[in-house]
Amino acid sequence: MLLYLILFILLLLGLRLSWFQFRMIPEHPHAQQGTQDLSKWNFTDNQVITLNGEWEFYPGVFVEPEAFVKPEGRLGRQFIQVPSNWVNQSELYRKHKFATYHLRVLLKDHDLLYGMRVYSIDTASKLFVNGKLMKQAGNPDGNASVSKPINIPYTVLFKSDKPYLDIVIHVSNHEYSGKGGINQSIKFGTAAAITHEEFFTKTMQIIVTIVMLLHGLCALILLIMGYRGKGLVYFAVMNVFAVLSVLSEDDRMLIAWLQLDVVWSVKLRLVIYMSLALFITLCTRSLLGERKLEKPVRALTALGIVSILVTLCLPVEYITYFRLLLLAINAGMSLLVIMTIVNVIRSGEKTAFSFLLAATALSMNILIGGVIKARVWLDMPYYPVDLIIAFLSFASFWFIRFTQTSIRAGKLAEQLLRADKQKDDFLANTSHELRNPLHGMINMAQTVLDEEGNTLRPQHRDKLKLLVTVGQRMSLLLNDLLDATRLRNRDVRLQKHRVNLEGVVAGVFDMVRYMTDGKPVVLEQRFQTPFPHVVADENRLVQILFNLVHNAIKYTREGKVTVEAEIKEETVCIHVKDTGMGMDRDTLERIFEPYEQGDSGITATGGGIGLGLSICRQLVELHGGTLTAQSVPGQGSVFTFTLPVDLEHLDELSAPSPFLETAADTEGRLEAPPMSIEVPEVLQTAEETAVDSQQLGEYRPHILAVDDDPINLKILEAMLAQEQYHVVVVTNGADALKQLELREWDLVIADVMMPQMSGYELTRKIRFNYSISELPVLLLTARSRPEDVFAGFSSGANDYVTKPVGAMELKARVRALVELKHSIHERLQMEAAWLQAQIQPHFLFNTLNSIASLSESDPGRMVILLEEFGNYLRKSFDLKNLERVVPLDHELELLHSYLYIEKERFGERLKIDWQVPALVEADIPPLSLQTLVENAVRHGILARASGGTVTIRIAEFQAEWEFAVTDDGVGIEEDKLQQLLTGTPTAPKGVGLINTDRRLKQIYGQGLQISSVPHRGTTVKFRVPKQQRTTSKAETGMYR
């Protein structure tokens, strides 16, 4: 290393000597006793000479140029060497503050255009040539208050009308007591040579400046790009001061641009040099990371800062003496830099050798170009090579370090990729391994809740519910881990087709309602009507919206979560807005990164692991869209993603969609239907797939199909028609509910994702009137993830089929659910038949005994009782009782016969109060009033020894009739009243009230209303609309 360093120093010295040889001024006559004879000198346009030698010197006086024309004008002249410090020439000159220099130059050819280049005259000067003022720097004057000291280089060009030149220079110096006069050579030559000389030196300085500025610009770019190392900052600042040092020396372009006087030009140059040395030291320590010389570095840094402040404050006459201290501090910093570099090199850091070369070149430039030039060789020509090599060495240091860092980074990247793959494999394997035991725990906890929930203590029941909720969220995390792995491995394949965005949003809202944790959060969607379809994978679109809406709910304590959509050119922009806690800028910048998330402390059970939004962005980008976020802390967030519009079907928005398209309308569009149907190559025969006619007789089960896409409905209708089903199709949930009011249905098939009312919401509305066994619901869903299945079953669905639907699977599930409805219908018929057969033996025996007793005591009453008994039996076994509703007269006749028999049996213990208006035209379910009255008689009135009164009341309202049965019997306890219609094991035995309540709910949407006061009586009532549905027996859905 030492050998290389010595060779480098020799190379620098060789280059400098070669430069000096190139810039050497040729031998020429010098001035002697005030005259320089150039009458025999041949001037060229590429060489200049100096006006060095003995000049006439007139201390303490300004001699006007005209005075030198006459001999008496030279009286009192003295001679002085130029360039020189006039103080050093004689002690007598020290007291003088101004003087006149004169030189006569004899010319060979006075017709040439000549020029002079003045470099430095302390501290103000005027230049006269042949009596004409050519240039001045500042304002030289014998009075210090009038004098303006400015010392900057300048060039003058002129022609001589005489064979000689009289050069007169007025100089004043009131600022420096230890120096003054012309202290650098004045160059002379043709105008072309002088101009070339000035241009060449300035160009060299500008080239060095550009080299430094490029290095500083690179450092600035790195800083802007995010690199925040202190060393880079020090390097950038060091470049600034290096540029200023070049521009403030030699031609002093910076001083000339700023027009600074001598005082501030001296201070500025000293501050620049001290700052340059300071930042070189700091940059070296920071970039090389050497800490052994920490204390000396801090001491010299503090001393340098103090020196800069002192320099700015001291008067200029004292700065001359202060320069020695500044020189010592600079030398100490240079030595410290070299020691730091040597220590780093010894520790094995090879890149520091480039730094050592840069420091060596810079030190040699300071030593030779600064110290030697200032003290020994004032006319040393400007030499730019050292500084250029120094900064090129700095650049090589950066490049070598960058290369080494890149190699290390490459190796680390390979290690990270291996570790990342191992992490992904671990997460995927762990997710698979955890899925089964996790679902087992969830199912076990849910089973305990379902079977023992009413018997558990409230706190234990709440803990089990929390366990199920946490388990479900854990299942979502496992799914996210698997999806993240698939996306990273590019294993996700999209099945794009036209998707109804409104339906997807409605379905997602229904899926996430159970996740609101009881928070007052309103879910709202806003779409213009009609809104076009989008081209997307419905399964993945549901996942994107689910994650975004779920995220919005999670970070919203209360308020609103809104999904809006708008069309922009050929894309749809979907906005998911919330009024939650919002995010700051730092969180917003990293929210889409994997495993990044905001503060989830507001949620009760944690906030996931930060994969949801990352997965969303990747899925959106797979669709060709973008996902962005905006947020204001404390006000909420807006997530926006884009999807392509279904341009092929935009024309359908101009007219309402037909209820069902014809074959001609759909021709050519069945190539890629939204709901794919997988048809096996070998179809089952009609005997294998048709509904067993022996099971269903001649009846064709009625199926209601609900889907917002008519193509899907047409396919479903065609498939199920082969199975002897009668299929009615509608395109929205509202129409489906209207169809349910018109007749009895055996099965509802509903798509999950529909606008306005999703399949989940439709199912919940159906369950208000029909139990899960009375009207099965089959959901068609694009996904079978746990949250989708949970949402479907929570809403009350019997089963679900995942799209694309397999034809065999669909037919099998439809057949199973239709047979379920058939079995339940048979059960209800059996219950009704059982109600008819509830004429208990003792009731028959007691009635027959009453008839026998009256035959002897009152034959007339016997005949009437016998007729009523016969009418009771006839009405009880009438086939009308198998219909959904019967005329009110039919029910009242049965009730009248029953009450007449009971009145004959119990006499005054039973009183009947009829409050029935005449001409009531209404249909009610068969055996409904009779069941309520019989229950009131047996369990209310006859339970008391004194008996009581049963009141039968029919009241008319604007749109309905109200039927009420009231008794003043024993009443019902509160706990038994709550269980009466639930069918729980502790509820009263019997199916009469339960069966009646179910039938009322099926037909009218509302069941029995029971109110009771223990020991005071009970009232049971129900309401029937005035306009009844007209249902023929063939449409009742009975199975014979």
Secondary structure, DSSP 8 states (H G I E B T S, - for coil): -HHHHHHHHHHHHHHHHHHHHHT-------BBTTEEEETT----TT--EE--EEEEEEET----GGGGGSGGGGTT-EEEEESS-HHHH-GGGGG-SEEEEEEEEEES-TTSEEEEEE--EESEEEEEETTEEEEEESB--SSTTT-B-----EEEEEE-SSSEEEEEEEEE-SS-SS--EE-S--EEEEHHHHHHHHHHHHHHHHHHHHHHHHHHHHHHHHHHTT---HHHHHHHHHHHHHHHHHHHSTT-HHHHHHT--HHHHHHHHHHHHHHHHHHHHHHHHHHHT--TTHHHHHHHHHHHHHHHHHHHHS-HHHHHHHHHHHHHHHHHHHHHHHHHHHHHHHTT-TTHHHHHHHHHHHHHHHIIIIIIHHHT-TT-----HHHHHHHHHHHHHHHHHHHHHHHHHHHHHHHHHHHHHHHHHHHHHHHHHHHHHHHHHHHHHHHHHHHHTTTS-HHHHHHHHHHHHHHHHHHHHHHHHHHHHHHHTT------EEE-HHHHHHHHHHHHGGGSTT--EEEEEE--SS---EEE-HHHHHHHHHHHHHHHHHT-SSEEEEEEEEEETTEEEEEEEE-S----HHHHHHTTSTT-----TTSSS----S-HHHHHHHHHHHTT--EEEEEETTTEEEEEEEEEB-GGGGGGGGS---SS--HHHHTT-TTS-SS-EE--SS---HHHHS--HHHHTT---EEEEE-S-HHHHHHHHHHHHTTT-EEEEESSHHHHHHHHHHS--SEEEEES--SSS-HHHHHHHHHHHS-TTTS-EEEEES---HHHHHHHHHHT-SEEEESSEEHHHHHHHHHHHHHHHHHHHHHHHHHHHHHHTT--HHHHHHHHHHHHHHHHH-HHHHHHHHHHHHHHHHHHT-GGGGSS-EEHHHHHHHHHHHHHHHHHHHGGGEEEEEE--SS---EE-TTHHHHHHHHHIIIIITTSTT-EEEEEEEEE-SSEEEEEEEE-SS---HHHHHHTTTT-TTS-S-SHHHHHHHHHHHHHS---EEEEETTTEEEEEEEEESS-----GGGS----
